[in-house]
Amino acid sequence: MTIKDCIKNYSKQLRDITHIPNKEVEILILHILQKNVIWLHLHYNEEFKHEKELEKLVKKRATNYPMEYITKKASFYGELFEVATNVLIPRPETELLVENAVEILKDIKSPKVLEIGTGSGIISVMLAKLVDNIKIIAVDINDDAIILAKKNAKKHEIEHKIEFIKSDLYENIDEQIFDMTISNPPYIANSYKLPLNVEFEPRSALFGGEVGDEILKRIIDDTYNKKIRYLLCEMGYDQKKPLEEYFKNFDIQKYEFYKDYSNFDRGFSIKFIKGDK
């Protein structure tokens, strides 16, 4: 069977789980062959000699198993990152969190940043690539996440800018001065029914408590108490009002919420008065 015929044949098995079944079969073929799209387009009519392997991967994907866990990679902010099971898959909307951080950090000389819940390391790695003279401490409670984040930092040749520490929020962080804390924490309510594809991702990186915003509030509390000037976080689409009410407990110079690419409320930035120098 030619590559073209394989794409036509196996895409039928993916029609119920993705709106781009042909494209996903192409991605799986490229993953098997370790080739690029240009090569694929030039060899569509050649015989495909790895059909059994393709069949196995298509069947796995047909269960809603994430494509990123199959290919072990994901694109983020125009860069390629390694992905591993038991670590949260990067989402495009997190690029907005990075952009907002860069806007603030570019005006701070030699900024020092703490990332809570680094996962695959995408936020810290991109900040290290985009901000001059930055120093970052990135923490996670998940050993697998720390291992993966270190790999991605090395892959992007910025490991000298980031120190990775296993920690539950601020628990293992020594008293030191940070300009900013940034986090994409778990913020989904424990009772929420996940989409099938998300069921394969680590629950500890998704669920934030009975209400969902418990970890977010702990991060706000600790960041304020540690006199850190800026806090930037992702949040759930329905958490703007309760968080805005919670902000009233703190001395805040200003705060802003932002929306994601689908126009849902997705995150916030806070500048604390107590954090000013």
C-alpha positions as CSV (number, residue, x, y, z in Angstrom):
1,M,0.0,0.0,0.0
2,T,1.3,3.5,-0.9
3,I,1.7,6.2,1.7
4,K,-1.2,8.1,0.0
5,D,-3.5,5.0,0.3
6,C,-2.5,4.4,3.9
7,I,-3.5,8.0,4.8
8,K,-6.9,7.5,3.0
9,N,-7.5,4.1,4.6
10,Y,-6.4,4.7,8.2
11,S,-7.9,8.2,8.5
12,K,-11.3,6.5,8.6
13,Q,-10.6,5.2,12.1
14,L,-9.9,8.6,13.4
15,R,-12.9,10.5,12.1
16,D,-14.8,10.3,15.4
17,I,-12.0,11.7,17.6
18,T,-10.4,14.5,15.5
19,H,-11.5,17.0,12.9
20,I,-8.2,16.4,11.0
21,P,-8.0,12.6,10.6
22,N,-5.9,12.7,7.4
23,K,-3.4,15.1,9.0
24,E,-3.1,13.0,12.1
25,V,-2.3,9.9,10.1
26,E,0.4,11.9,8.3
27,I,1.8,12.9,11.6
28,L,2.0,9.3,12.7
29,I,3.7,8.3,9.5
30,L,6.2,11.0,9.9
31,H,6.8,9.9,13.5
32,I,7.5,6.4,12.3
33,L,9.8,7.4,9.5
34,Q,11.4,10.4,11.3
35,K,10.9,12.5,8.2
36,N,9.4,16.0,7.5
37,V,6.3,17.1,5.7
38,I,8.2,18.1,2.5
39,W,9.6,14.6,2.3
40,L,6.1,13.2,2.7
41,H,4.7,15.3,-0.1
42,L,7.4,14.1,-2.4
43,H,6.9,10.4,-1.7
44,Y,3.1,10.1,-1.4
45,N,3.0,7.4,-4.1
46,E,5.8,5.2,-2.7
47,E,5.1,2.0,-0.9
48,F,4.8,2.3,2.9
49,K,6.7,-0.5,4.5
50,H,5.7,0.0,8.1
51,E,1.9,-0.5,7.9
52,K,1.7,-2.8,11.0
53,E,3.4,-0.2,13.2
54,L,1.1,2.5,11.7
55,E,-2.0,0.3,12.4
56,K,-0.9,-0.1,16.0
57,L,-0.5,3.7,16.5
58,V,-3.8,4.5,14.8
59,K,-5.6,2.1,17.1
60,K,-4.0,3.7,20.1
61,R,-5.0,7.2,18.9
62,A,-8.5,6.0,18.2
63,T,-9.0,5.4,21.9
64,N,-8.5,9.2,22.4
65,Y,-4.9,8.7,23.6
66,P,-3.2,12.0,23.1
67,M,-1.2,12.5,19.9
68,E,1.5,14.3,21.9
69,Y,2.1,11.2,24.1
70,I,2.4,9.0,21.0
71,T,4.9,11.3,19.2
72,K,6.5,12.4,22.5
73,K,6.6,16.0,21.3
74,A,4.5,19.2,21.2
75,S,4.9,22.6,19.6
76,F,4.8,25.6,21.9
77,Y,5.5,29.3,21.1
78,G,7.0,28.2,17.8
79,E,9.4,25.8,19.4
80,L,9.4,22.0,19.7
81,F,9.4,20.4,23.2
82,E,9.7,16.9,24.4
83,V,6.5,15.4,26.0
84,A,6.2,12.4,28.4
85,T,3.3,10.5,29.9
86,N,2.4,11.6,33.5
87,V,3.3,15.2,32.6
88,L,0.7,17.8,31.4
89,I,0.7,18.4,27.7
90,P,1.4,22.0,26.7
91,R,-1.6,24.1,25.6
92,P,-1.5,26.9,23.1
93,E,-3.3,29.3,25.5
94,T,-0.3,29.1,27.9
95,E,1.6,31.2,25.3
96,L,-0.5,34.1,26.4
97,L,0.8,33.7,29.9
98,V,4.4,33.8,28.6
99,E,3.7,36.9,26.5
100,N,2.2,38.7,29.5
101,A,5.2,37.9,31.6
102,V,7.7,39.0,29.0
103,E,5.9,42.4,28.8
104,I,6.6,42.9,32.5
105,L,10.0,41.3,32.7
106,K,11.5,43.2,29.8
107,D,11.5,46.4,32.0
108,I,13.2,44.7,35.0
109,K,17.0,44.6,35.1
110,S,18.2,41.0,35.6
111,P,14.9,39.6,36.8
112,K,14.5,36.7,39.1
113,V,11.4,34.5,38.5
114,L,9.8,31.6,40.3
115,E,7.7,29.2,38.3
116,I,5.3,27.0,40.3
117,G,4.2,23.7,38.6
118,T,6.7,23.8,35.8
119,G,5.4,20.5,34.1
120,S,7.4,20.0,30.9
121,G,9.2,23.3,31.5
122,I,7.7,25.2,28.6
123,I,7.1,28.5,30.5
124,S,10.5,28.7,32.1
125,V,12.3,27.6,29.0
126,M,10.5,30.3,26.9
127,L,11.1,33.0,29.4
128,A,14.8,32.0,29.5
129,K,15.0,32.3,25.7
130,L,13.0,35.6,25.5
131,V,14.3,37.6,28.5
132,D,17.9,38.8,28.8
133,N,19.8,38.1,32.1
134,I,16.9,36.2,33.7
135,K,17.3,33.7,36.5
136,I,14.6,31.2,37.1
137,I,13.7,28.7,39.8
138,A,11.2,26.2,38.5
139,V,9.4,23.8,40.9
140,D,7.1,20.9,40.6
141,I,5.8,18.2,42.9
142,N,6.1,15.6,40.2
143,D,9.5,13.8,39.7
144,D,8.7,12.9,36.1
145,A,8.0,16.6,35.4
146,I,11.3,17.7,36.8
147,I,13.2,15.1,34.7
148,L,11.3,16.2,31.5
149,A,11.7,19.9,32.2
150,K,15.5,19.5,32.6
151,K,15.6,17.7,29.3
152,N,13.8,20.5,27.6
153,A,16.0,23.1,29.2
154,K,19.1,21.3,27.9
155,K,17.5,20.8,24.5
156,H,17.0,24.5,24.2
157,E,20.5,25.3,25.6
158,I,19.3,27.5,28.5
159,E,19.8,25.1,31.4
160,H,22.3,27.6,33.0
161,K,19.4,30.0,33.5
162,I,17.0,27.7,35.3
163,E,17.3,25.7,38.6
164,F,14.8,22.9,38.9
165,I,13.6,21.9,42.4
166,K,11.1,19.4,43.6
167,S,8.7,21.3,45.8
168,D,5.0,21.6,46.7
169,L,4.5,25.3,45.9
170,Y,6.9,27.3,48.0
171,E,7.7,24.5,50.4
172,N,11.3,23.8,49.5
173,I,12.2,27.4,48.3
174,D,14.7,29.2,50.5
175,E,13.9,32.8,51.5
176,Q,15.1,34.9,48.6
177,I,13.9,37.9,46.5
178,F,11.9,37.2,43.4
179,D,10.5,39.8,41.0
180,M,7.7,37.5,39.8
181,T,5.9,34.2,40.4
182,I,4.3,32.6,37.4
183,S,2.2,29.5,37.4
184,N,-0.2,27.4,35.3
185,P,-1.5,25.5,38.4
186,P,-4.3,22.8,38.7
187,Y,-7.5,24.7,38.7
188,I,-10.3,22.3,37.7
189,A,-12.9,21.3,40.3
190,N,-12.6,17.7,41.5
191,S,-16.1,16.8,40.3
192,Y,-15.6,18.0,36.8
193,K,-15.9,15.4,34.1
194,L,-12.9,15.5,31.8
195,P,-13.0,15.1,28.1
196,L,-11.8,11.6,27.1
197,N,-8.5,12.8,25.6
198,V,-7.6,14.7,28.8
199,E,-8.3,11.6,31.0
200,F,-4.9,10.3,30.0
201,E,-3.1,13.3,31.6
202,P,-2.0,13.4,35.3
203,R,-4.9,14.3,37.6
204,S,-2.5,16.1,40.0
205,A,-1.8,18.7,37.2
206,L,-5.5,19.3,36.5
207,F,-7.6,19.2,39.6
208,G,-7.3,22.0,42.1
209,G,-9.7,21.0,44.8
210,E,-13.4,20.7,45.6
211,V,-14.1,24.2,44.1
212,G,-11.1,24.2,41.8
213,D,-9.4,27.4,42.9
214,E,-7.9,26.2,46.2
215,I,-4.3,25.9,44.9
216,L,-4.6,29.2,43.0
217,K,-5.6,30.9,46.3
218,R,-2.7,29.3,48.2
219,I,-0.3,30.6,45.5
220,I,-1.9,34.1,45.9
221,D,-1.5,33.9,49.7
222,D,2.1,32.8,49.6
223,T,3.2,35.2,46.9
224,Y,1.7,38.1,48.8
225,N,3.2,37.0,52.1
226,K,6.7,36.6,50.5
227,K,6.5,40.2,49.2
228,I,6.9,39.2,45.6
229,R,5.8,42.1,43.4
230,Y,4.2,40.3,40.5
231,L,2.0,37.2,40.2
232,L,0.8,35.8,36.9
233,C,-1.4,32.7,36.7
234,E,-3.7,30.7,34.4
235,M,-7.1,30.0,35.7
236,G,-10.5,28.4,34.8
237,Y,-12.9,30.2,32.5
238,D,-15.5,30.5,35.4
239,Q,-13.1,31.8,38.1
240,K,-12.9,35.5,37.3
241,K,-15.6,36.7,39.7
242,P,-14.6,34.6,42.8
243,L,-10.9,35.5,42.3
244,E,-11.7,39.1,41.9
245,E,-13.6,39.0,45.1
246,Y,-10.6,37.2,46.8
247,F,-8.2,39.9,45.6
248,K,-9.9,42.3,48.0
249,N,-8.0,40.6,50.9
250,F,-4.7,42.0,49.6
251,D,-3.0,45.3,49.0
252,I,-2.9,45.3,45.2
253,Q,-1.7,48.2,43.1
254,K,-3.4,46.7,40.0
255,Y,-4.6,43.5,38.4
256,E,-5.8,42.4,35.0
257,F,-7.6,39.4,33.6
258,Y,-7.0,38.2,30.1
259,K,-8.9,35.9,27.7
260,D,-7.7,32.9,25.6
261,Y,-7.9,32.3,21.9
262,S,-11.5,31.2,22.3
263,N,-12.4,34.4,24.2
264,F,-12.8,32.6,27.6
265,D,-11.3,34.2,30.7
266,R,-8.0,32.3,31.1
267,G,-5.6,34.1,33.4
268,F,-4.6,37.1,35.5
269,S,-1.7,39.3,36.5
270,I,-1.4,41.0,39.8
271,K,1.0,43.8,41.0
272,F,1.1,43.8,44.8
273,I,1.7,47.0,46.7
274,K,3.7,45.1,49.4
275,G,6.0,43.8,46.7
276,D,7.2,47.2,45.5
277,K,10.8,48.0,46.1
